[in-house]
Amino acid sequence: MSGLVILAQRSPLSEHSIRRIAEAKKVSGVIFEERRRPAWEKLRWWFWTLPRRRGLLYCLDRMAFILYERIFLLGGEQADVARFLSAAGGERGLPKDIPVYEVSSVNSPEALAVLGRLQPDIILVMGTSIIKEATIKTARRMMLNIHCGITPQYRGGGNFHALCRGDFENVGVTIHQVDSGIDTGNILYQERVPFDARRDTPFRHSLRCVERGGKLFLKAIDDIERGREKPFKKAGQDGFFLSHTLTEYLRLNRKLKGFRKLR
């Protein structure tokens, strides 16, 4: 194997996951997607492109959730991450021997140039924008994604929508190949991660999914290195869900509060 490269958005949580992988495997480089877009492009997305694709009501409801999250949820989520990282050892940042690159998009010419130089056999993806064919093809062996959801039932929005539907048996994490679709690639590993309605929030549950997914990433890498990987398609209902809205969040929150009262 000539190299392992990781594509990610930079955050304390992604850095933690990368550190855990780097403890077991040599990482040739990390490419962080910064998603730097001018203000006019963001406005065009929210007030033209997205409404045309998904409808004005969805667009307004999604914007409402983002505002609500920043005002009411962000502090609690940051505290959850801090507790999670403290329990995991409290380390911050990345090992100094790992080359780090920052790009505006994982599909940009600058990202393709870096990947062309690194020539990775395996690429791991953690929370970037949708990856295009030219970027996918830079992986000599395989590009893998971590999805906090059970595919193919809950592609896209993942576990949140399983919880919304009361489908507590189908929440967890999937490691799958990246292809031209959204979470449609062949599965290498998939595990259920139980949701405790008495204590969990969707965000806290996602932290455990990310932690478990990091371990499954390592199992998948081992398989590929030994030539024993067995990607598979899973039969069953195929469902794709958009990022959740404020209406969906509040509805799930009421459902979980009712469940806790019953307990």
N, C-alpha and C positions, 0 to 999 in steps of 0.2 A: 504494500500500500504506500502510495506516495504522499497522502495527506488527508487530513480531516479539516474541513472549514465550517464555520458556524455563521449563519445569517440571522440577525436578531435586531429587535429594537432595544435600545439601552435602557436599563432600569436596574435597581438593586436586585430584583428577583431574577432577571435574565443573567446578570453577572454571577449570582449564586449558582444557577444551573450550569453555567459555563465552567465555573471553578470545579464543580463536582465532576464534570466530564473530563476536564483537564487533569484531575488527580489520577484518572485511570487510563487516559489516552493522550497521545501527543496531538495537540491542536496546532495546525499550521497557520491559522489566521482566523480572526473574528472580524466580520464586516457588520458594522452597525448602520442601520437605516435611520437617518435623521428625519426624513420626510419634510424637508424644508420647502414650503410652497409660498409664493407671494400671496398677499392678502386678496388680490383680485381673483386668483385662481380658487382660493377657498370659498369666496363668495359665489363664484360661478358654480362650484360643486353643490353647495347647499341650496342655492336659490334657482338653479337651472337644471344641472345634470341629474341630481338625485331626485327632485320632484318628477322629472320626465320619466325616469326609470321606475320609481317605486310609488309615486303618487305624493301629492302635497301633504295629505294627512299624516302619512308615515314620516315624512321629512320633518314636519313640525313636532311630532311626538318624539322622534329621536333626538332632536335638538333640545327638547324640554328635559329629556333624561340626562343629557350631558350637562346641562345647567344645574339640574337637581343634584347630580353626583358631585359636582364641584362645590356646591354650597353645603350639602348635608351629609355626604358619604365619604368624601375624600380623606378627611382627617381620620375616620375610623379605619378605612382601608389601609392607610399608611401605618397606623398603629398595628394592625394585623400583620402587615409585612414585617415591621420591626420585631414583633414578638416571634414570628416565624423564623426570621434570620438569626435572632438571638438564640433560639432553641437549637438552631443548626450549627452554632459555633460563633456567630457574630462577625465573621470575616466580611470585608468589603473590597470592592475592586477586583481586578483580574491579575493573575500572575504576570510578572513583568516580562517574562520571556515569550509571551504570546503576542505576535504582531496584531495591531488593531487598526482597522481602516474605517473611516466614516464616509458614507455616500448619501446622496439625496434620495436614491431609490435603488432597490436591489435589482432593478431592470435597467438602470442607467448605464451609459457607456463607461463611466468610471468603475462601476461595480463589475461589469464584464471584463474590463481591463485587469482588475485585481485578480479575478477568478482565472483569467487566462494565464497570468503569471504563476499563480499558486498550483494550478492544474490538480484540483482535489479529486480523489477517488470518491469520497463520501462528503455530502453537504447536509448539515442539520439546519432546520428552519425553526425559528422560535418567534412567532408573532409579527411577521413582516406583512407588507402588502402582498396582494396576489402576484404570484411569480409567473413570468412569461416564459415561453418556450426557449428563447435564446439563453436565458439564465439556467433553466432546467438542464439544458444540454451540456453545460460546463462540468457537470458531475460525471466522472468517468464510469463509476459503478452505479451509484444511486443517490438520489436526493430524498431525504426523509423529513417529515413534518410531525410536530406534536400537536394534537388536537384535543382540547378538553371537551370531549363528547364521544358518544358511541356512534360510529359510522356503520352502515350508511343511514341509520335512522335519523341521526341528529347532526347533519353536516351544517357548516356555517356557524349559527349561534350556539350550537352545542348544548351543554348540560342545562343551561338556564331554561331552555324551552322544554327539555324533558321534565324538569321540576314544575314548570307551569302546567304541564299536562298530568301532573301527579304520577309520572312514570319513574318512580324512585328506583326501580330495578335497572334502569338503563341510563345511569350516570357513571362517568368514568373517564378514561383517557385512551386515546388511540395513537399509535405510531404507524404512519402510512407513507407510502411512496408519494412523491409530488408529481402530478401530471397536469394537464391543461385545465382540468376542472377544479372545483372548490371542494376539497376534502373527499375527492372521489378515487384517489389512488389505492392500489392494493395494500392490504393491511399486513404489517409484520407482527405487531403485538397489540393487544387490546385487553384492558382490565377494567372491571367495575371498581369504583371507589365509593363506598357507602356514604350516603348523606344522612347526617344525624339532625333531624328536624328540631330536636330540643336545643341544640347548641349551634348548629351550623348556620351560616349565611351562604348564599351562592358564592360570594367572594372568598370566604374562608375555605369552602370546599374546593374552589379552584386552586388554592395554594397546595392542598394535598395532592390534587391531580397533577400539578406541575412537578412536584417532588417525585411522585411515582413515575411520571413520564420520563424524567431524567434517568431513572434506573432502567426503564425499558429501552431508552435510546442506547444505553451501553450494551444491553443484551443484543439489540439489533446490529450494532457495530461489530460485536464479536462474531455474530453469525455471518455477516458479510465478509469479514476478514478470513473466516475459515471456509467460505464458499458453501455454507449450509443454510443460507437464508431461504425461507419458503413463503414469499408473499402470497396472499390469497384474497379472493373476493368473497364477501359474505352475502348470502342470499337473504332476502327480507325486504321490508318496506324501506324505500329511499325517501328521505325527507331533507329539504333544505330550508333553513330558517335565517332570517335577517338578524342583524344586531338588535337587541331588545329596546323597547321604547319605555317611556315613563309609565304609560298605562299598563303595560305588561309587568313592569317592576312592582308597581303599587298593588296590582292584583295578586302577584305571587307573595308579596309581603303580607297581605291580609290572610292569604291561605295558610302561610306558615305560622302566623300568630294564632289562628284558629286551631291549627294542629297542636301547638304547644299547650293551649288551654285544655284540650282534650286529654293530653298526657298528664 
